[in-house]
Amino acid sequence: MKRREFIVNSLLAIGGAVLLDGCNLGGNKTKKNAGNKVVTRKFKNLDIPLLSFGCMRLPVLNGQVDIDHFEKMADYAMRRGVNYFDTAYMYHGGESENAVGRILSAYKRDSFILATKNPLRALNSKEDIRRIFDEQLKKCRVDYFDFYMAHNLSVLTADNYRNFKVYDELMKIKEEGLIKHVGFSYHGGDELLREAANEYPWEFCQIQFNYLDWKDMHERRGMDSPWSARNVYKNYDILVKAKIPIIAMSPLRGGALSRLAGSAKAVVADQAPNDTPTSLALRWCAGKENVFTVLSGMSSLEQMKENVETFINYRPITEKEEAIAEKVAAILQKQGEINCTTCNYCADCPRGIAIAFIFDAYNEYKATGKAEVFIKKYDSLKEREKADKCIKCGLCSQHCPQLLDIPPLLEMVDNTIKKLKNTAV
């Protein structure tokens, strides 16, 4: 055992808590607690678990949130210090908040931290802000929210954000003691973020944040590049300069950074043998100084256990490991995957096309080259759910946080599947 590990373990053995040296991230130290719990970081006067539980990808059974499985995940999380839960009005077709409220009602209110969001895209008037907020309190079975956000500020929702003076309305609710901390979530480019970050004294911002997006310099060129132009490092820099702490969301890029294959997987296995692809991605996010928690949307107890293990035995990311992540990102960006995080915001397709499922299956094919698996998954869909049923109405693109032009991408997938089937024949 190394001398440093011996000292840390000795302190923990006598019931103490230590600060991990080398983790003084912009004055925000990572605190390792005694016992089998995840490390924490400070947000104002709160100790926030460095891993938080995103409730957008909860386990599903027969098309509904699997409450029994979710309950087991929540119990496992709470016992290990993962007591920050993030939900939203639109997750799981509006059922995530109900599920979260049902599960968390078994715990004392001061034992967990709850975050949810105001759906900017669903607003039709200023009055909707308070109406929806009151509805959310009832669904979540609480009398206040610890963290509350303007949800998915983007070029598609900016008009509602401005016209209905969302920040001012949320501050009125905060003055009533019903919100502890006010922030916003963001997926887009740097121009709108700079405007929002400097217009009001937001307390935090939740942004799409992972090593695949960090230095993505691709420009959208029709079908030549299905990646949207995104420079997350610029977004990070804007928030640092505005002194706005960050919650890192989409740390695994919708699962893309967990299911590495081929040369990308080999790089991690050979050069970061102490990590899984998942743990490397999570630790990369946690290694940025302005991040106070990493939000992971976990869908199973198995995923929960792996992620919790990463943050119980947390190791700060090294320069060598950051270089490994950058190498993996360069490989992935050349594979031609669609820039989809499977958030499923496009699920209200009037034709019922399974857009997120289709893109996820396509991306897996591009990563692994396994055409037969792609064909099998695609053929498991009902005919009405397949890509060739798209009528190009564009409603899906209006809801996509990645600003994807979805109809042409569906056409591209449809052409790909037809070519693969013809080749197989």
Secondary structure, DSSP 8 states (H G I E B T S, - for coil): --HHHHHHHHHHHTT--EE-TT--BTTB-EEE-SSS---EEEETTEEEESEEEE-SS--EETTEE-HHHHHHHHHHHHHTT--EEE--TTGGGGTHHHHHHHHHTTS-GGG-EEEEEEEGGG-SSTHHHHHHHHHHHHHHT-S-EEEEEEEEESTTTHHHHHHTTHHHHHHHHHHTTSEEEEEEEE-S-HHHHHHHHHHS--SEEEEE--HHHHT------GGG--S----HHHHHHHHHHTT--EEEE-TTTTTTTTS--HHHHHHHHHH-TT--HHHHHHHHHHTSTTEEEEEEE--SHHHHHHHHHHHHS-----HHHHHHHHHHHHHHHTTT--------GGGG-TT---HHHHHHHHHHHHHH--HHHHHHHHHTS-GGGSGGG-----HHHHH-TT---HHHHHHHHHHHHHHHHHHH-
